[in-house]
Structures are given as structure tokens and as C-alpha cells.
Amino acid sequence: MLPDDHPLHKRFVKEKLQLFPHQLRRTWNRKTYTGTGQAPITVDSMTEMQKLIKQTKNSIGYIDQGEQDE
């Protein structure tokens, strides 16, 4: 995922997950602290997101519509 303060991350979380970024972060922190989950990998750019998704089997991510790739 992108950093919490990234504009695309904010938009994705609000529109698709119907949460605020701090709510999502709090959920991941709770899952990590209790040992019931592992926080997603944070990347710095959409280019890095695409590269990591291509390299990691069964991964998911999100990019801006203008950045579409195969």
C-alpha cells in the first residue's frame, strides 16, 4: 500500500473501503500487535507498487487509473 498521507491512498481508503486512513492504520496495528495479522508492505510510489505486485505471487495493490498496466 501507499503511505497513509499519499493522496491516492486517502482516496482509495475513503471510496473503496469506506474508512478513513487512520481507521485502517489502527486496524492493521491491532492485528499486528495481537499476532493475528501482518501489516501490508508500504511502498513510496505507484511505480514501486506495480513492480512489487509483478514480483510477488498472489499480491494485490491499487494504482491510479491513469497508471494502468497489464
CHARMM internal coordinates of N, CA and C (Angstrom, degrees):
IC EDIT
DIST 1 N 1 CA 1.4390
DIST 1 CA 1 C 1.5193
ANGL 1 N 1 CA 1 C 109.71
DIST 1 C 2 N 1.3064
ANGL 1 CA 1 C 2 N 115.98
DIHE 1 N 1 CA 1 C 2 N 163.77
DIST 2 N 2 CA 1.4531
ANGL 1 C 2 N 2 CA 121.81
DIHE 1 CA 1 C 2 N 2 CA 177.52
DIST 2 CA 2 C 1.5304
ANGL 2 N 2 CA 2 C 109.14
DIHE 1 C 2 N 2 CA 2 C -84.72
DIST 2 C 3 N 1.3268
ANGL 2 CA 2 C 3 N 118.53
DIHE 2 N 2 CA 2 C 3 N 163.24
DIST 3 N 3 CA 1.4681
ANGL 2 C 3 N 3 CA 120.91
DIHE 2 CA 2 C 3 N 3 CA 179.41
DIST 3 CA 3 C 1.5369
ANGL 3 N 3 CA 3 C 111.89
DIHE 2 C 3 N 3 CA 3 C -58.49
DIST 3 C 4 N 1.3112
ANGL 3 CA 3 C 4 N 116.34
DIHE 3 N 3 CA 3 C 4 N 152.87
DIST 4 N 4 CA 1.4636
ANGL 3 C 4 N 4 CA 122.08
DIHE 3 CA 3 C 4 N 4 CA -177.27
DIST 4 CA 4 C 1.5226
ANGL 4 N 4 CA 4 C 113.57
DIHE 3 C 4 N 4 CA 4 C -55.58
DIST 4 C 5 N 1.3338
ANGL 4 CA 4 C 5 N 117.39
DIHE 4 N 4 CA 4 C 5 N -31.29
DIST 5 N 5 CA 1.4631
ANGL 4 C 5 N 5 CA 119.72
DIHE 4 CA 4 C 5 N 5 CA -176.81
DIST 5 CA 5 C 1.5346
ANGL 5 N 5 CA 5 C 113.58
DIHE 4 C 5 N 5 CA 5 C -93.66
DIST 5 C 6 N 1.3216
ANGL 5 CA 5 C 6 N 118.32
DIHE 5 N 5 CA 5 C 6 N 3.27
DIST 6 N 6 CA 1.4650
ANGL 5 C 6 N 6 CA 122.16
DIHE 5 CA 5 C 6 N 6 CA 178.76
DIST 6 CA 6 C 1.5399
ANGL 6 N 6 CA 6 C 108.40
DIHE 5 C 6 N 6 CA 6 C -71.58
DIST 6 C 7 N 1.3375
ANGL 6 CA 6 C 7 N 118.35
DIHE 6 N 6 CA 6 C 7 N 133.27
DIST 7 N 7 CA 1.4694
ANGL 6 C 7 N 7 CA 121.14
DIHE 6 CA 6 C 7 N 7 CA -178.56
DIST 7 CA 7 C 1.5330
ANGL 7 N 7 CA 7 C 113.93
DIHE 6 C 7 N 7 CA 7 C -56.21
DIST 7 C 8 N 1.3313
ANGL 7 CA 7 C 8 N 118.34
DIHE 7 N 7 CA 7 C 8 N -40.15
DIST 8 N 8 CA 1.4631
ANGL 7 C 8 N 8 CA 120.42
DIHE 7 CA 7 C 8 N 8 CA 179.52
DIST 8 CA 8 C 1.5237
ANGL 8 N 8 CA 8 C 110.72
DIHE 7 C 8 N 8 CA 8 C -67.33
DIST 8 C 9 N 1.3305
ANGL 8 CA 8 C 9 N 117.60
DIHE 8 N 8 CA 8 C 9 N -39.00
DIST 9 N 9 CA 1.4648
ANGL 8 C 9 N 9 CA 120.58
DIHE 8 CA 8 C 9 N 9 CA 178.21
DIST 9 CA 9 C 1.5245
ANGL 9 N 9 CA 9 C 109.78
DIHE 8 C 9 N 9 CA 9 C -62.58
DIST 9 C 10 N 1.3191
ANGL 9 CA 9 C 10 N 116.67
DIHE 9 N 9 CA 9 C 10 N -45.92
DIST 10 N 10 CA 1.4657
ANGL 9 C 10 N 10 CA 120.61
DIHE 9 CA 9 C 10 N 10 CA 179.20
DIST 10 CA 10 C 1.5250
ANGL 10 N 10 CA 10 C 110.47
DIHE 9 C 10 N 10 CA 10 C -57.82
DIST 10 C 11 N 1.3403
ANGL 10 CA 10 C 11 N 116.61
DIHE 10 N 10 CA 10 C 11 N -46.89
DIST 11 N 11 CA 1.4588
ANGL 10 C 11 N 11 CA 120.96
DIHE 10 CA 10 C 11 N 11 CA -178.84
DIST 11 CA 11 C 1.5337
ANGL 11 N 11 CA 11 C 111.12
DIHE 10 C 11 N 11 CA 11 C -64.89
DIST 11 C 12 N 1.3325
ANGL 11 CA 11 C 12 N 117.40
DIHE 11 N 11 CA 11 C 12 N -44.29
DIST 12 N 12 CA 1.4621
ANGL 11 C 12 N 12 CA 121.64
DIHE 11 CA 11 C 12 N 12 CA 179.97
DIST 12 CA 12 C 1.5329
ANGL 12 N 12 CA 12 C 110.89
DIHE 11 C 12 N 12 CA 12 C -59.99
DIST 12 C 13 N 1.3110
ANGL 12 CA 12 C 13 N 116.20
DIHE 12 N 12 CA 12 C 13 N -48.55
DIST 13 N 13 CA 1.4685
ANGL 12 C 13 N 13 CA 120.13
DIHE 12 CA 12 C 13 N 13 CA -177.23
DIST 13 CA 13 C 1.5271
ANGL 13 N 13 CA 13 C 110.83
DIHE 12 C 13 N 13 CA 13 C -63.90
DIST 13 C 14 N 1.3181
ANGL 13 CA 13 C 14 N 116.98
DIHE 13 N 13 CA 13 C 14 N -42.48
DIST 14 N 14 CA 1.4676
ANGL 13 C 14 N 14 CA 120.28
DIHE 13 CA 13 C 14 N 14 CA -179.12
DIST 14 CA 14 C 1.5248
ANGL 14 N 14 CA 14 C 112.00
DIHE 13 C 14 N 14 CA 14 C -69.16
DIST 14 C 15 N 1.3394
ANGL 14 CA 14 C 15 N 117.20
DIHE 14 N 14 CA 14 C 15 N -46.88
DIST 15 N 15 CA 1.4626
ANGL 14 C 15 N 15 CA 120.61
DIHE 14 CA 14 C 15 N 15 CA -174.75
DIST 15 CA 15 C 1.5222
ANGL 15 N 15 CA 15 C 113.68
DIHE 14 C 15 N 15 CA 15 C -78.69
DIST 15 C 16 N 1.3097
ANGL 15 CA 15 C 16 N 117.73
DIHE 15 N 15 CA 15 C 16 N -42.87
DIST 16 N 16 CA 1.4655
ANGL 15 C 16 N 16 CA 120.76
DIHE 15 CA 15 C 16 N 16 CA -173.37
DIST 16 CA 16 C 1.5264
ANGL 16 N 16 CA 16 C 113.76
DIHE 15 C 16 N 16 CA 16 C -93.38
DIST 16 C 17 N 1.3262
ANGL 16 CA 16 C 17 N 116.74
DIHE 16 N 16 CA 16 C 17 N -36.42
DIST 17 N 17 CA 1.4680
ANGL 16 C 17 N 17 CA 120.04
DIHE 16 CA 16 C 17 N 17 CA -178.41
DIST 17 CA 17 C 1.5240
ANGL 17 N 17 CA 17 C 112.21
DIHE 16 C 17 N 17 CA 17 C -98.87
DIST 17 C 18 N 1.3227
ANGL 17 CA 17 C 18 N 115.92
DIHE 17 N 17 CA 17 C 18 N -12.64
DIST 18 N 18 CA 1.4637
ANGL 17 C 18 N 18 CA 123.32
DIHE 17 CA 17 C 18 N 18 CA -178.77
DIST 18 CA 18 C 1.5264
ANGL 18 N 18 CA 18 C 111.36
DIHE 17 C 18 N 18 CA 18 C 55.08
DIST 18 C 19 N 1.3348
ANGL 18 CA 18 C 19 N 114.54
DIHE 18 N 18 CA 18 C 19 N 45.53
DIST 19 N 19 CA 1.4569
ANGL 18 C 19 N 19 CA 123.27
DIHE 18 CA 18 C 19 N 19 CA 176.65
DIST 19 CA 19 C 1.5206
ANGL 19 N 19 CA 19 C 108.31
DIHE 18 C 19 N 19 CA 19 C -133.48
DIST 19 C 20 N 1.3077
ANGL 19 CA 19 C 20 N 116.21
DIHE 19 N 19 CA 19 C 20 N 172.11
DIST 20 N 20 CA 1.4517
ANGL 19 C 20 N 20 CA 121.53
DIHE 19 CA 19 C 20 N 20 CA 168.40
DIST 20 CA 20 C 1.5222
ANGL 20 N 20 CA 20 C 106.88
DIHE 19 C 20 N 20 CA 20 C -98.18
DIST 20 C 21 N 1.3363
ANGL 20 CA 20 C 21 N 117.45
DIHE 20 N 20 CA 20 C 21 N 151.16
DIST 21 N 21 CA 1.4609
ANGL 20 C 21 N 21 CA 119.18
DIHE 20 CA 20 C 21 N 21 CA -178.85
DIST 21 CA 21 C 1.5306
ANGL 21 N 21 CA 21 C 114.33
DIHE 20 C 21 N 21 CA 21 C -53.70
DIST 21 C 22 N 1.3380
ANGL 21 CA 21 C 22 N 117.58
DIHE 21 N 21 CA 21 C 22 N -37.08
DIST 22 N 22 CA 1.4678
ANGL 21 C 22 N 22 CA 118.86
DIHE 21 CA 21 C 22 N 22 CA 179.65
DIST 22 CA 22 C 1.5285
ANGL 22 N 22 CA 22 C 111.61
DIHE 21 C 22 N 22 CA 22 C -67.16
DIST 22 C 23 N 1.3331
ANGL 22 CA 22 C 23 N 117.70
DIHE 22 N 22 CA 22 C 23 N -29.05
DIST 23 N 23 CA 1.4658
ANGL 22 C 23 N 23 CA 120.27
DIHE 22 CA 22 C 23 N 23 CA 177.43
DIST 23 CA 23 C 1.5293
ANGL 23 N 23 CA 23 C 110.36
DIHE 22 C 23 N 23 CA 23 C -69.65
DIST 23 C 24 N 1.3146
ANGL 23 CA 23 C 24 N 116.23
DIHE 23 N 23 CA 23 C 24 N -41.69
DIST 24 N 24 CA 1.4588
ANGL 23 C 24 N 24 CA 119.80
DIHE 23 CA 23 C 24 N 24 CA 177.69
DIST 24 CA 24 C 1.5226
ANGL 24 N 24 CA 24 C 110.40
DIHE 23 C 24 N 24 CA 24 C -63.85
DIST 24 C 25 N 1.3308
ANGL 24 CA 24 C 25 N 117.10
DIHE 24 N 24 CA 24 C 25 N -44.63
DIST 25 N 25 CA 1.4682
ANGL 24 C 25 N 25 CA 121.77
DIHE 24 CA 24 C 25 N 25 CA 179.21
DIST 25 CA 25 C 1.5310
ANGL 25 N 25 CA 25 C 110.00
DIHE 24 C 25 N 25 CA 25 C -59.85
DIST 25 C 26 N 1.3192
ANGL 25 CA 25 C 26 N 116.78
DIHE 25 N 25 CA 25 C 26 N -43.80
DIST 26 N 26 CA 1.4636
ANGL 25 C 26 N 26 CA 120.77
DIHE 25 CA 25 C 26 N 26 CA -179.67
DIST 26 CA 26 C 1.5298
ANGL 26 N 26 CA 26 C 110.68
DIHE 25 C 26 N 26 CA 26 C -61.79
DIST 26 C 27 N 1.3281
ANGL 26 CA 26 C 27 N 116.60
DIHE 26 N 26 CA 26 C 27 N -39.57
DIST 27 N 27 CA 1.4700
ANGL 26 C 27 N 27 CA 120.63
DIHE 26 CA 26 C 27 N 27 CA 178.53
DIST 27 CA 27 C 1.5255
ANGL 27 N 27 CA 27 C 110.75
DIHE 26 C 27 N 27 CA 27 C -63.86
DIST 27 C 28 N 1.3434
ANGL 27 CA 27 C 28 N 116.85
DIHE 27 N 27 CA 27 C 28 N -46.83
DIST 28 N 28 CA 1.4690
ANGL 27 C 28 N 28 CA 119.70
DIHE 27 CA 27 C 28 N 28 CA 178.81
DIST 28 CA 28 C 1.5285
ANGL 28 N 28 CA 28 C 111.02
DIHE 27 C 28 N 28 CA 28 C -63.59
DIST 28 C 29 N 1.3260
ANGL 28 CA 28 C 29 N 117.19
DIHE 28 N 28 CA 28 C 29 N -40.17
DIST 29 N 29 CA 1.4731
ANGL 28 C 29 N 29 CA 120.13
DIHE 28 CA 28 C 29 N 29 CA 178.29
DIST 29 CA 29 C 1.5285
ANGL 29 N 29 CA 29 C 111.05
DIHE 28 C 29 N 29 CA 29 C -60.93
DIST 29 C 30 N 1.3154
ANGL 29 CA 29 C 30 N 116.88
DIHE 29 N 29 CA 29 C 30 N -41.88
DIST 30 N 30 CA 1.4604
ANGL 29 C 30 N 30 CA 121.09
DIHE 29 CA 29 C 30 N 30 CA 179.54
DIST 30 CA 30 C 1.5215
ANGL 30 N 30 CA 30 C 110.80
DIHE 29 C 30 N 30 CA 30 C -64.84
DIST 30 C 31 N 1.3436
ANGL 30 CA 30 C 31 N 116.44
DIHE 30 N 30 CA 30 C 31 N -45.47
DIST 31 N 31 CA 1.4743
ANGL 30 C 31 N 31 CA 120.49
DIHE 30 CA 30 C 31 N 31 CA 179.65
DIST 31 CA 31 C 1.5299
ANGL 31 N 31 CA 31 C 111.12
DIHE 30 C 31 N 31 CA 31 C -62.18
DIST 31 C 32 N 1.3189
ANGL 31 CA 31 C 32 N 116.37
DIHE 31 N 31 CA 31 C 32 N -41.39
DIST 32 N 32 CA 1.4642
ANGL 31 C 32 N 32 CA 120.90
DIHE 31 CA 31 C 32 N 32 CA -179.87
DIST 32 CA 32 C 1.5294
ANGL 32 N 32 CA 32 C 110.82
DIHE 31 C 32 N 32 CA 32 C -67.22
DIST 32 C 33 N 1.3364
ANGL 32 CA 32 C 33 N 116.42
DIHE 32 N 32 CA 32 C 33 N -45.63
DIST 33 N 33 CA 1.4657
ANGL 32 C 33 N 33 CA 121.43
DIHE 32 CA 32 C 33 N 33 CA -178.06
DIST 33 CA 33 C 1.5279
ANGL 33 N 33 CA 33 C 111.85
DIHE 32 C 33 N 33 CA 33 C -62.57
DIST 33 C 34 N 1.3442
ANGL 33 CA 33 C 34 N 116.52
DIHE 33 N 33 CA 33 C 34 N -39.89
DIST 34 N 34 CA 1.4659
ANGL 33 C 34 N 34 CA 119.41
DIHE 33 CA 33 C 34 N 34 CA -177.70
DIST 34 CA 34 C 1.5301
ANGL 34 N 34 CA 34 C 112.38
DIHE 33 C 34 N 34 CA 34 C -83.66
DIST 34 C 35 N 1.3264
ANGL 34 CA 34 C 35 N 117.01
DIHE 34 N 34 CA 34 C 35 N -8.04
DIST 35 N 35 CA 1.4524
ANGL 34 C 35 N 35 CA 120.22
DIHE 34 CA 34 C 35 N 35 CA 179.72
DIST 35 CA 35 C 1.5115
ANGL 35 N 35 CA 35 C 113.96
DIHE 34 C 35 N 35 CA 35 C 80.83
DIST 35 C 36 N 1.3315
ANGL 35 CA 35 C 36 N 117.43
DIHE 35 N 35 CA 35 C 36 N 13.41
DIST 36 N 36 CA 1.4611
ANGL 35 C 36 N 36 CA 120.59
DIHE 35 CA 35 C 36 N 36 CA -178.36
DIST 36 CA 36 C 1.5280
ANGL 36 N 36 CA 36 C 112.58
DIHE 35 C 36 N 36 CA 36 C -96.74
DIST 36 C 37 N 1.3206
ANGL 36 CA 36 C 37 N 116.79
DIHE 36 N 36 CA 36 C 37 N 0.41
DIST 37 N 37 CA 1.4594
ANGL 36 C 37 N 37 CA 119.53
DIHE 36 CA 36 C 37 N 37 CA -179.81
DIST 37 CA 37 C 1.5155
ANGL 37 N 37 CA 37 C 110.89
DIHE 36 C 37 N 37 CA 37 C -163.61
DIST 37 C 38 N 1.2966
ANGL 37 CA 37 C 38 N 114.02
DIHE 37 N 37 CA 37 C 38 N 171.27
DIST 38 N 38 CA 1.4579
ANGL 37 C 38 N 38 CA 121.33
DIHE 37 CA 37 C 38 N 38 CA 178.94
DIST 38 CA 38 C 1.5219
ANGL 38 N 38 CA 38 C 107.26
DIHE 37 C 38 N 38 CA 38 C -126.87
DIST 38 C 39 N 1.3097
ANGL 38 CA 38 C 39 N 116.88
DIHE 38 N 38 CA 38 C 39 N 128.76
DIST 39 N 39 CA 1.4618
ANGL 38 C 39 N 39 CA 121.35
DIHE 38 CA 38 C 39 N 39 CA -178.73
DIST 39 CA 39 C 1.5252
ANGL 39 N 39 CA 39 C 110.13
DIHE 38 C 39 N 39 CA 39 C -63.76
DIST 39 C 40 N 1.3264
ANGL 39 CA 39 C 40 N 116.70
DIHE 39 N 39 CA 39 C 40 N 147.29
DIST 40 N 40 CA 1.4674
ANGL 39 C 40 N 40 CA 119.38
DIHE 39 CA 39 C 40 N 40 CA 178.16
DIST 40 CA 40 C 1.5276
ANGL 40 N 40 CA 40 C 111.79
DIHE 39 C 40 N 40 CA 40 C -68.44
DIST 40 C 41 N 1.2999
ANGL 40 CA 40 C 41 N 115.78
DIHE 40 N 40 CA 40 C 41 N 158.22
DIST 41 N 41 CA 1.4609
ANGL 40 C 41 N 41 CA 121.27
DIHE 40 CA 40 C 41 N 41 CA 177.00
DIST 41 CA 41 C 1.5230
ANGL 41 N 41 CA 41 C 108.35
DIHE 40 C 41 N 41 CA 41 C -72.79
DIST 41 C 42 N 1.3188
ANGL 41 CA 41 C 42 N 116.75
DIHE 41 N 41 CA 41 C 42 N 134.54
DIST 42 N 42 CA 1.4594
ANGL 41 C 42 N 42 CA 121.95
DIHE 41 CA 41 C 42 N 42 CA 177.82
DIST 42 CA 42 C 1.5212
ANGL 42 N 42 CA 42 C 109.01
DIHE 41 C 42 N 42 CA 42 C -100.54
DIST 42 C 43 N 1.3323
ANGL 42 CA 42 C 43 N 115.82
DIHE 42 N 42 CA 42 C 43 N 131.91
DIST 43 N 43 CA 1.4618
ANGL 42 C 43 N 43 CA 122.38
DIHE 42 CA 42 C 43 N 43 CA 178.27
DIST 43 CA 43 C 1.5248
ANGL 43 N 43 CA 43 C 108.73
DIHE 42 C 43 N 43 CA 43 C -116.35
DIST 43 C 44 N 1.3177
ANGL 43 CA 43 C 44 N 116.40
DIHE 43 N 43 CA 43 C 44 N 162.49
DIST 44 N 44 CA 1.4603
ANGL 43 C 44 N 44 CA 120.52
DIHE 43 CA 43 C 44 N 44 CA -175.91
DIST 44 CA 44 C 1.5240
ANGL 44 N 44 CA 44 C 114.66
DIHE 43 C 44 N 44 CA 44 C -93.14
DIST 44 C 45 N 1.3253
ANGL 44 CA 44 C 45 N 117.74
DIHE 44 N 44 CA 44 C 45 N -14.60
DIST 45 N 45 CA 1.4542
ANGL 44 C 45 N 45 CA 119.80
DIHE 44 CA 44 C 45 N 45 CA -176.55
DIST 45 CA 45 C 1.5267
ANGL 45 N 45 CA 45 C 110.75
DIHE 44 C 45 N 45 CA 45 C -151.61
DIST 45 C 46 N 1.3331
ANGL 45 CA 45 C 46 N 114.87
DIHE 45 N 45 CA 45 C 46 N 165.09
DIST 46 N 46 CA 1.4621
ANGL 45 C 46 N 46 CA 119.41
DIHE 45 CA 45 C 46 N 46 CA 177.31
DIST 46 CA 46 C 1.5229
ANGL 46 N 46 CA 46 C 110.52
DIHE 45 C 46 N 46 CA 46 C -68.52
DIST 46 C 47 N 1.3209
ANGL 46 CA 46 C 47 N 117.53
DIHE 46 N 46 CA 46 C 47 N -32.07
DIST 47 N 47 CA 1.4617
ANGL 46 C 47 N 47 CA 121.30
DIHE 46 CA 46 C 47 N 47 CA 176.86
DIST 47 CA 47 C 1.5211
ANGL 47 N 47 CA 47 C 110.24
DIHE 46 C 47 N 47 CA 47 C -62.10
DIST 47 C 48 N 1.3145
ANGL 47 CA 47 C 48 N 115.90
DIHE 47 N 47 CA 47 C 48 N -44.66
DIST 48 N 48 CA 1.4728
ANGL 47 C 48 N 48 CA 120.62
DIHE 47 CA 47 C 48 N 48 CA 178.18
DIST 48 CA 48 C 1.5312
ANGL 48 N 48 CA 48 C 110.33
DIHE 47 C 48 N 48 CA 48 C -65.78
DIST 48 C 49 N 1.3349
ANGL 48 CA 48 C 49 N 116.66
DIHE 48 N 48 CA 48 C 49 N -36.76
DIST 49 N 49 CA 1.4643
ANGL 48 C 49 N 49 CA 121.57
DIHE 48 CA 48 C 49 N 49 CA 177.55
DIST 49 CA 49 C 1.5281
ANGL 49 N 49 CA 49 C 109.63
DIHE 48 C 49 N 49 CA 49 C -60.58
DIST 49 C 50 N 1.3244
ANGL 49 CA 49 C 50 N 117.28
DIHE 49 N 49 CA 49 C 50 N -49.04
DIST 50 N 50 CA 1.4647
ANGL 49 C 50 N 50 CA 121.17
DIHE 49 CA 49 C 50 N 50 CA -179.96
DIST 50 CA 50 C 1.5262
ANGL 50 N 50 CA 50 C 111.13
DIHE 49 C 50 N 50 CA 50 C -60.69
DIST 50 C 51 N 1.3064
ANGL 50 CA 50 C 51 N 116.75
DIHE 50 N 50 CA 50 C 51 N -43.91
DIST 51 N 51 CA 1.4642
ANGL 50 C 51 N 51 CA 121.41
DIHE 50 CA 50 C 51 N 51 CA -179.20
DIST 51 CA 51 C 1.5373
ANGL 51 N 51 CA 51 C 110.61
DIHE 50 C 51 N 51 CA 51 C -61.74
DIST 51 C 52 N 1.3160
ANGL 51 CA 51 C 52 N 117.08
DIHE 51 N 51 CA 51 C 52 N -45.86
DIST 52 N 52 CA 1.4588
ANGL 51 C 52 N 52 CA 121.46
DIHE 51 CA 51 C 52 N 52 CA -178.66
DIST 52 CA 52 C 1.5269
ANGL 52 N 52 CA 52 C 111.66
DIHE 51 C 52 N 52 CA 52 C -66.22
DIST 52 C 53 N 1.3278
ANGL 52 CA 52 C 53 N 116.75
DIHE 52 N 52 CA 52 C 53 N -38.84
DIST 53 N 53 CA 1.4633
ANGL 52 C 53 N 53 CA 120.06
DIHE 52 CA 52 C 53 N 53 CA 178.79
DIST 53 CA 53 C 1.5290
ANGL 53 N 53 CA 53 C 110.25
DIHE 52 C 53 N 53 CA 53 C -64.08
DIST 53 C 54 N 1.3191
ANGL 53 CA 53 C 54 N 116.43
DIHE 53 N 53 CA 53 C 54 N -41.57
DIST 54 N 54 CA 1.4634
ANGL 53 C 54 N 54 CA 120.11
DIHE 53 CA 53 C 54 N 54 CA 179.23
DIST 54 CA 54 C 1.5239
ANGL 54 N 54 CA 54 C 112.07
DIHE 53 C 54 N 54 CA 54 C -64.11
DIST 54 C 55 N 1.3345
ANGL 54 CA 54 C 55 N 116.64
DIHE 54 N 54 CA 54 C 55 N -32.03
DIST 55 N 55 CA 1.4689
ANGL 54 C 55 N 55 CA 121.38
DIHE 54 CA 54 C 55 N 55 CA -176.62
DIST 55 CA 55 C 1.5203
ANGL 55 N 55 CA 55 C 113.82
DIHE 54 C 55 N 55 CA 55 C -87.42
DIST 55 C 56 N 1.3320
ANGL 55 CA 55 C 56 N 117.72
DIHE 55 N 55 CA 55 C 56 N -16.37
DIST 56 N 56 CA 1.4548
ANGL 55 C 56 N 56 CA 121.19
DIHE 55 CA 55 C 56 N 56 CA -172.26
DIST 56 CA 56 C 1.5311
ANGL 56 N 56 CA 56 C 110.95
DIHE 55 C 56 N 56 CA 56 C -113.53
DIST 56 C 57 N 1.3083
ANGL 56 CA 56 C 57 N 116.14
DIHE 56 N 56 CA 56 C 57 N 114.33
DIST 57 N 57 CA 1.4600
ANGL 56 C 57 N 57 CA 121.63
DIHE 56 CA 56 C 57 N 57 CA -179.39
DIST 57 CA 57 C 1.5395
ANGL 57 N 57 CA 57 C 110.59
DIHE 56 C 57 N 57 CA 57 C -61.30
DIST 57 C 58 N 1.3155
ANGL 57 CA 57 C 58 N 116.30
DIHE 57 N 57 CA 57 C 58 N 139.97
DIST 58 N 58 CA 1.4695
ANGL 57 C 58 N 58 CA 124.27
DIHE 57 CA 57 C 58 N 58 CA 177.70
DIST 58 CA 58 C 1.5318
ANGL 58 N 58 CA 58 C 114.00
DIHE 57 C 58 N 58 CA 58 C 62.20
DIST 58 C 59 N 1.3184
ANGL 58 CA 58 C 59 N 117.40
DIHE 58 N 58 CA 58 C 59 N 25.59
DIST 59 N 59 CA 1.4660
ANGL 58 C 59 N 59 CA 119.68
DIHE 58 CA 58 C 59 N 59 CA 179.57
DIST 59 CA 59 C 1.5218
ANGL 59 N 59 CA 59 C 110.49
DIHE 58 C 59 N 59 CA 59 C -92.57
DIST 59 C 60 N 1.3154
ANGL 59 CA 59 C 60 N 114.65
DIHE 59 N 59 CA 59 C 60 N 159.30
DIST 60 N 60 CA 1.4568
ANGL 59 C 60 N 60 CA 121.33
DIHE 59 CA 59 C 60 N 60 CA 174.68
DIST 60 CA 60 C 1.5261
ANGL 60 N 60 CA 60 C 107.95
DIHE 59 C 60 N 60 CA 60 C -133.17
DIST 60 C 61 N 1.2953
ANGL 60 CA 60 C 61 N 116.05
DIHE 60 N 60 CA 60 C 61 N 160.39
DIST 61 N 61 CA 1.4500
ANGL 60 C 61 N 61 CA 121.29
DIHE 60 CA 60 C 61 N 61 CA 178.68
DIST 61 CA 61 C 1.5153
ANGL 61 N 61 CA 61 C 109.19
DIHE 60 C 61 N 61 CA 61 C -166.84
DIST 61 C 62 N 1.3023
ANGL 61 CA 61 C 62 N 116.98
DIHE 61 N 61 CA 61 C 62 N -172.50
DIST 62 N 62 CA 1.4578
ANGL 61 C 62 N 62 CA 121.23
DIHE 61 CA 61 C 62 N 62 CA -179.78
DIST 62 CA 62 C 1.5250
ANGL 62 N 62 CA 62 C 108.94
DIHE 61 C 62 N 62 CA 62 C -143.46
DIST 62 C 63 N 1.3380
ANGL 62 CA 62 C 63 N 115.04
DIHE 62 N 62 CA 62 C 63 N 144.42
DIST 63 N 63 CA 1.4581
ANGL 62 C 63 N 63 CA 121.77
DIHE 62 CA 62 C 63 N 63 CA 177.31
DIST 63 CA 63 C 1.5179
ANGL 63 N 63 CA 63 C 107.74
DIHE 62 C 63 N 63 CA 63 C -138.78
DIST 63 C 64 N 1.3048
ANGL 63 CA 63 C 64 N 117.12
DIHE 63 N 63 CA 63 C 64 N 165.28
DIST 64 N 64 CA 1.4464
ANGL 63 C 64 N 64 CA 122.68
DIHE 63 CA 63 C 64 N 64 CA 177.20
DIST 64 CA 64 C 1.5217
ANGL 64 N 64 CA 64 C 109.12
DIHE 63 C 64 N 64 CA 64 C -70.16
DIST 64 C 65 N 1.3277
ANGL 64 CA 64 C 65 N 118.20
DIHE 64 N 64 CA 64 C 65 N 147.37
DIST 65 N 65 CA 1.4579
ANGL 64 C 65 N 65 CA 121.91
DIHE 64 CA 64 C 65 N 65 CA -178.40
DIST 65 CA 65 C 1.5126
ANGL 65 N 65 CA 65 C 112.67
DIHE 64 C 65 N 65 CA 65 C -55.89
DIST 65 C 66 N 1.3201
ANGL 65 CA 65 C 66 N 117.99
DIHE 65 N 65 CA 65 C 66 N -33.11
DIST 66 N 66 CA 1.4466
ANGL 65 C 66 N 66 CA 122.09
DIHE 65 CA 65 C 66 N 66 CA 179.31
DIST 66 CA 66 C 1.5191
ANGL 66 N 66 CA 66 C 113.72
DIHE 65 C 66 N 66 CA 66 C -70.86
DIST 66 C 67 N 1.3199
ANGL 66 CA 66 C 67 N 117.81
DIHE 66 N 66 CA 66 C 67 N -9.06
DIST 67 N 67 CA 1.4717
ANGL 66 C 67 N 67 CA 123.55
DIHE 66 CA 66 C 67 N 67 CA -177.62
DIST 67 CA 67 C 1.5163
ANGL 67 N 67 CA 67 C 112.20
DIHE 66 C 67 N 67 CA 67 C -107.65
DIST 67 C 68 N 1.3291
ANGL 67 CA 67 C 68 N 118.03
DIHE 67 N 67 CA 67 C 68 N 20.94
DIST 68 N 68 CA 1.4654
ANGL 67 C 68 N 68 CA 120.59
DIHE 67 CA 67 C 68 N 68 CA -174.42
DIST 68 CA 68 C 1.5163
ANGL 68 N 68 CA 68 C 112.17
DIHE 67 C 68 N 68 CA 68 C -56.44
DIST 68 C 69 N 1.3149
ANGL 68 CA 68 C 69 N 114.07
DIHE 68 N 68 CA 68 C 69 N 146.37
DIST 69 N 69 CA 1.4617
ANGL 68 C 69 N 69 CA 122.74
DIHE 68 CA 68 C 69 N 69 CA 179.96
DIST 69 CA 69 C 1.5174
ANGL 69 N 69 CA 69 C 107.39
DIHE 68 C 69 N 69 CA 69 C -142.87
DIST 69 C 70 N 1.3022
ANGL 69 CA 69 C 70 N 115.94
DIHE 69 N 69 CA 69 C 70 N 162.61
DIST 70 N 70 CA 1.4629
ANGL 69 C 70 N 70 CA 120.78
DIHE 69 CA 69 C 70 N 70 CA 177.82
DIST 70 CA 70 C 1.5071
ANGL 70 N 70 CA 70 C 109.94
DIHE 69 C 70 N 70 CA 70 C -61.82
END
COOR INIT
IC SEED 1 N 1 CA 1 C
IC BUILD
